[in-house]
């Protein structure tokens, strides 16, 4: 597939680039920091710009089969531009007739258990989670073949495999490695049966599968 990746130089995005290239995809990396890309020669293209710039976004998605957006605020207190960036991406894709879009979100915005930790997270990250909620609303209101993948407690540990995906609340929502998250995102973007669905993702249960 020809996949454009927004957030390509982030901690998860870098895993997506590596795994996507390993799988033989033609990857276009969109980034504000192209100098941080380790090997640009293996990529189909690198587009430098701000995700809120319609012209830059349009250049990045032109010719793509699918778009993967891993857009989050760099700091807990903001600024938070996830919804603003996704609005531009959705407009560009709609105009160009590109339908497949996968975007990451955060599982705690919908989780009810464990009650106290989730409530605390929602209080600490209220602004960021409000931004993600608005982003999800933009996606679900669009006519694209979107999928939201809500990630849970990402870590930099080695890949473990056995990522759990659910359309409902997760049972014992264990943390997920960034390497496993990247593989899962690439699995989802190639799976048309996940279109127009919100998926909750977590690592394997402690001591189990």
C-alpha positions in Angstrom: 0.0 0.0 0.0 1.0 3.6 -0.4 0.6 5.0 3.1 1.1 8.6 4.3 2.0 8.8 8.0 1.4 11.9 10.1 3.4 11.9 13.3 6.1 9.9 11.6 8.9 11.2 13.8 7.2 10.6 17.1 8.0 7.7 19.4 5.3 5.5 17.9 5.6 6.9 14.4 9.2 5.8 14.1 8.1 2.2 14.8 5.4 2.6 12.1 7.9 3.7 9.5 10.2 0.8 10.3 7.5 -1.8 10.3 5.7 -0.4 7.3 8.9 -0.5 5.2 9.6 -4.1 6.5 6.2 -5.1 5.2 6.9 -3.6 1.8 4.6 -0.5 1.9 5.5 2.7 0.1 5.6 5.2 3.0 5.4 9.0 2.8 6.4 10.6 6.0 4.9 13.9 7.0 6.8 15.7 9.7 7.9 19.1 11.0 11.3 17.7 11.8 12.7 15.9 8.8 16.2 16.1 10.2 15.2 13.5 12.8 14.4 10.8 10.2 17.2 8.2 10.3 17.0 6.9 6.7 15.0 9.0 4.3 16.3 7.1 1.2 14.0 4.1 2.0 10.9 6.2 2.1 8.7 7.0 -0.9 8.7 10.7 0.1 9.2 13.1 3.0 6.9 16.1 3.2 7.8 18.8 5.7 5.1 21.0 7.1 2.6 21.7 9.8 -0.4 19.5 9.9 -2.7 22.5 10.1 -1.4 23.7 6.7 -3.9 22.6 4.0 -1.4 22.9 1.1 1.3 20.8 2.9 -1.3 18.2 3.9 -2.6 18.0 0.4 0.9 17.4 -1.0 1.4 14.6 1.5 -1.8 12.6 0.9 -1.9 13.0 -2.9 -1.6 9.6 -4.4 -2.0 7.7 -1.1 -4.1 4.6 -0.8 -4.4 5.2 3.0 -3.5 7.7 5.7 -2.3 7.0 9.2 -2.5 9.9 11.7 -0.6 9.6 15.0 -1.1 13.1 16.2 -0.9 14.1 19.8 0.2 17.0 21.9 3.9 17.0 22.9 3.2 18.3 26.5 0.6 17.4 29.0 -0.7 20.9 29.2 -0.7 21.5 25.5 -1.0 23.0 23.0 -3.4 20.4 21.7 -3.9 20.4 17.9 -5.1 16.9 17.2 -8.6 17.9 16.1 -7.3 20.8 14.1 -4.9 18.6 12.2 -7.4 15.8 11.6 -9.9 18.4 10.3 -7.4 19.4 7.6 -6.5 15.8 6.8 -10.2 14.9 6.4 -10.9 17.8 4.1 -7.9 17.0 1.9 -8.8 13.3 1.7 -12.4 14.0 0.9 -11.5 16.5 -1.8 -9.0 14.0 -3.4 -11.2 11.0 -3.1 -8.9 9.1 -0.7 -11.1 7.1 1.7 -9.0 5.0 4.2 -8.0 6.9 7.3 -6.8 5.4 10.6 -6.2 7.7 13.6 -4.9 7.1 17.1 -6.7 8.2 20.2 -6.5 7.3 23.9 -8.4 4.5 25.6 -8.9 6.4 28.9 -11.4 8.8 27.2 -13.9 6.0 27.1 -12.7 3.6 29.9 -14.8 3.2 33.0 -12.5 0.7 34.9 -10.3 0.7 36.8 -12.4 3.6 38.1 -10.0 5.6 40.2 -6.9 5.6 37.8 -9.1 6.4 34.8 -10.8 9.3 36.6 -7.4 10.7 37.7 -6.1 10.5 34.2 -9.1 12.3 32.8 -8.6 15.0 35.3 -4.9 15.4 34.7 -5.2 15.3 30.9 -8.6 17.0 30.6 -7.5 19.4 27.9 -5.8 16.7 25.8 -8.6 14.3 26.1 -11.2 17.0 25.2 -9.1 17.5 22.0 -9.1 13.8 21.2 -12.9 13.6 21.8 -13.5 16.4 19.3 -11.1 14.7 16.9 -13.1 11.4 17.1 -16.3 13.4 16.5 -14.8 14.9 13.3 -13.9 11.4 12.1 -17.3 9.8 12.8 -19.0 12.7 11.1 -17.0 12.3 8.0 -17.8 10.1 5.0 -14.4 8.5 5.0 -13.6 4.8 5.8 -12.1 5.8 9.1 -11.0 3.7 12.1 -10.1 5.1 15.5 -7.5 3.0 17.4 -7.5 4.0 21.1 -4.1 3.1 22.5 -3.5 2.3 26.2 -0.5 3.2 28.3 2.3 3.0 25.7 5.8 1.9 26.7 9.1 1.6 24.9 9.6 -2.0 25.9 10.4 -4.6 23.2 7.4 -6.0 21.2 5.5 -8.7 22.9 2.8 -9.5 20.3 -0.8 -10.6 21.2 -2.3 -7.1 21.1 -5.9 -7.2 22.1 -8.5 -5.3 20.1 -12.0 -4.7 21.2 -15.0 -2.6 20.2 -16.1 -2.6 23.8 -14.4 -1.9 27.1 -11.2 -3.9 27.7 -10.9 -6.5 30.3 -7.8 -5.6 32.4 -6.4 -3.0 30.0 -2.7 -3.8 30.1 -0.1 -1.4 28.7 0.9 -1.7 25.0 4.4 -1.4 23.6 5.0 1.2 20.9 6.4 -1.6 18.6 3.2 -3.6 19.0 1.1 -0.5 18.6 2.8 0.2 15.2 2.2 -3.4 14.0 -1.4 -3.2 15.1 -2.0 0.1 13.3 -0.6 -1.3 10.1 -2.8 -4.4 10.5 -5.8 -2.3 10.9 -5.2 0.0 8.0 -5.1 -3.0 5.7 -8.2 -4.5 7.1 -11.4 -3.1 5.5 -13.6 -4.8 8.0 -12.5 -2.3 10.7 -13.7 0.7 8.7 -16.1 3.0 10.5 -15.2 1.5 13.9 -13.6 2.6 17.1 -11.2 -0.1 18.4 -9.7 -0.2 21.9 -6.1 -1.7 22.0 -4.1 -3.1 24.9 -1.3 -5.5 25.5 -1.7 -9.1 26.7 -3.2 -9.7 30.1 -0.5 -10.0 32.8 0.4 -13.7 33.1 -1.9 -14.6 30.2 -2.8 -13.9 26.6 
